[in-house]
Amino acid sequence: MRLCRRQARALPQKERRISANEFRVNEGIRVAEVRLIGPDGGNVGVVSIREALQIARDAEMDLVEVSPGAEPPVCRVMDFGKFIYERAKKEREAKRSQVKIEVKEIRLRPKTNEAHRGFKVDDARRWLQQGHKVRVTIRFRGREMDYPEIALEDLKEIAQSLADISTIEQAPMMEGRTMHVVLAPGKTSAKKKEKLEPAAVKAEAKE
């Protein structure tokens, strides 16, 4: 009875070894025969597990089960340590490439006083240096809507003050009672100056 209990406890460990994130290696592969891929990547064919292990030893490499669900399971002769290292490296690179870029926002009013605007621009500079995009939004109230060129001039000045660390991803445009510009991290090229004069603003400008 004790032997049966030990075997029952060992089953979950076996299941973990063949999970999607792990591999069975060398003597941990408990099958009679495997379909073998040799150290050179060639298809050796179906061989006994003993022969497969011997081929791996002769090559001074490991026998790794790469497709446990196949019939028979597919194993490959490889440097398992190197394989795990390269696999982890690719996963790290994939995670880095999937990092979501956050869009921060500063909100102003037309002709906000210089001191207050300076604090907001400092925030935008810090966020851009951290790799975030920044949306600069100017909100209009009442008759301020009649003078969009004032807000446009503010956005031009802010974009220019941050031109050393950013590029204009989205030119100034009107949306309802707001006007905004989106800045992205990166140095501005002298050969490619972004155009700050949006058609949408021209249409909204008072004649």
C-alpha positions in Angstrom: 0.0 0.0 0.0 2.8 2.4 0.8 4.3 1.8 -2.7 1.0 2.7 -4.3 0.8 5.9 -2.4 4.3 6.9 -3.4 3.4 6.2 -7.1 0.2 8.2 -6.8 2.1 11.2 -5.4 4.7 11.0 -8.2 2.1 11.4 -10.9 1.5 15.2 -10.5 5.3 15.7 -10.8 5.3 13.8 -14.1 2.5 15.9 -15.4 4.5 19.1 -14.5 7.6 17.8 -16.4 5.6 17.6 -19.6 3.8 20.9 -19.2 3.9 23.6 -21.9 6.8 25.4 -20.2 9.0 22.4 -19.4 10.7 19.5 -21.1 11.6 15.9 -20.3 15.3 15.3 -20.8 17.5 12.3 -21.1 16.6 9.6 -18.6 13.5 11.5 -17.7 11.9 10.4 -21.0 9.9 7.3 -20.1 8.9 5.8 -23.4 10.0 2.7 -25.4 10.8 4.5 -28.6 10.9 8.0 -30.1 11.1 9.7 -33.4 14.6 11.2 -33.3 16.0 14.4 -34.8 19.8 14.2 -34.7 22.3 16.8 -33.6 22.6 18.1 -37.1 18.9 18.6 -37.5 18.4 15.6 -39.7 15.5 13.1 -39.2 17.0 9.9 -37.9 13.6 8.2 -37.7 12.0 6.0 -35.1 14.5 4.4 -32.7 14.4 2.9 -29.3 14.9 5.2 -26.3 18.2 3.4 -25.5 19.6 4.1 -28.9 18.5 7.7 -28.8 20.2 8.2 -25.5 23.4 6.7 -26.8 23.3 9.0 -29.9 23.0 11.9 -27.6 25.9 10.7 -25.4 28.1 10.2 -28.4 27.4 13.7 -29.5 28.1 15.0 -25.9 24.6 16.6 -25.9 21.2 16.0 -24.4 18.1 14.1 -25.6 15.1 16.5 -25.3 11.5 15.6 -25.8 10.1 18.4 -28.0 6.8 17.0 -29.0 5.4 14.7 -26.2 1.9 14.5 -27.8 3.2 12.9 -31.0 3.1 9.1 -31.6 5.8 8.2 -30.9 7.0 11.3 -29.1 9.5 13.5 -31.0 12.9 14.0 -29.4 15.9 16.0 -30.4 19.6 15.8 -29.7 20.7 19.3 -28.6 22.6 21.3 -26.0 19.7 21.7 -23.6 21.4 24.4 -21.5 22.0 26.6 -24.5 18.5 25.9 -25.7 16.9 27.1 -22.4 19.1 30.2 -22.4 18.2 31.2 -25.9 14.5 30.4 -25.3 14.5 32.6 -22.2 16.3 35.4 -24.1 13.7 35.3 -26.8 10.9 35.5 -24.2 12.5 38.5 -22.6 12.9 40.3 -26.0 9.2 39.5 -26.8 8.1 41.0 -23.5 10.1 44.1 -24.1 8.6 44.6 -27.5 5.1 44.2 -26.1 5.6 47.0 -23.5 2.6 49.3 -23.8 3.6 52.9 -24.3 1.4 55.1 -22.1 0.0 58.3 -23.3 0.3 61.1 -20.7 -1.6 64.3 -20.9 -1.2 67.9 -19.8 -4.2 70.2 -19.9 -4.1 74.0 -20.4 -6.3 76.9 -21.2 -5.6 79.5 -24.0 -2.8 81.8 -22.9 -2.2 80.0 -19.6 0.3 82.0 -17.5 3.9 81.3 -18.2 4.7 79.9 -14.7 1.9 77.4 -14.7 2.6 76.4 -18.3 6.3 75.9 -17.4 5.4 73.4 -14.7 3.2 71.5 -17.2 6.0 71.5 -19.9 8.4 70.2 -17.3 6.0 67.3 -16.6 5.8 66.6 -20.4 9.6 66.6 -20.7 10.0 64.1 -17.9 7.4 61.8 -19.4 8.9 61.9 -22.8 12.3 61.1 -21.3 10.7 58.1 -19.7 9.5 56.9 -23.1 5.9 57.9 -22.9 3.9 59.8 -25.4 2.4 63.1 -24.4 -0.9 64.7 -25.5 -1.0 68.5 -24.9 -4.6 69.6 -24.7 -6.0 73.1 -24.6 -9.7 73.5 -23.5 -11.9 76.4 -24.6 -14.6 78.1 -22.7 -17.2 80.5 -24.0 -16.0 82.9 -26.6 -12.5 81.5 -26.5 -13.7 79.2 -29.3 -13.7 82.2 -31.5 -9.9 82.5 -31.3 -8.4 79.1 -32.0 -5.2 80.7 -33.4 -4.3 81.6 -29.8 -4.3 78.0 -28.7 -2.5 77.0 -31.9 0.3 79.4 -31.1 0.5 77.9 -27.6 0.8 74.4 -28.9 3.5 75.5 -31.4 5.5 77.1 -28.6 5.2 74.0 -26.4 6.2 71.6 -29.2 9.1 73.8 -30.1 10.3 73.8 -26.5 10.3 70.0 -26.5 11.7 69.5 -30.0 15.1 68.4 -28.6 13.6 65.2 -27.2 10.4 64.7 -29.2 8.7 64.5 -32.5 5.1 65.5 -33.4 3.1 62.3 -33.9 -0.2 64.0 -34.5 -0.4 67.7 -35.6 -2.6 70.1 -33.7 -6.3 69.5 -34.4 -9.7 70.5 -33.0 -12.0 68.1 -31.2 -15.1 69.7 -29.9 -14.1 72.4 -27.5 -10.5 71.2 -27.3 -7.4 71.4 -29.4 -4.5 69.0 -28.9 -1.2 67.8 -30.3 0.5 64.5 -29.6 4.3 64.3 -29.0 6.3 61.1 -29.2 9.8 60.4 -27.8 12.7 60.9 -30.2 14.9 63.7 -31.5 13.6 65.9 -34.3 15.4 65.6 -37.6 16.6 68.9 -39.1 15.7 67.6 -42.5 12.2 66.6 -41.6 10.4 69.4 -39.7 6.9 68.6 -38.6 4.2 70.9 -39.9 2.3 72.5 -37.1 -0.4 74.2 -39.3 -3.4 71.8 -39.3 -6.1 72.2 -41.9 -8.8 71.6 -39.2 -7.6 74.6 -37.3 -7.7 76.8 -40.4 -11.3 75.8 -41.0 -12.2 76.7 -37.4 -10.3 80.0 -37.4 -12.4 83.1 -37.3 -12.3 85.0 -40.6 
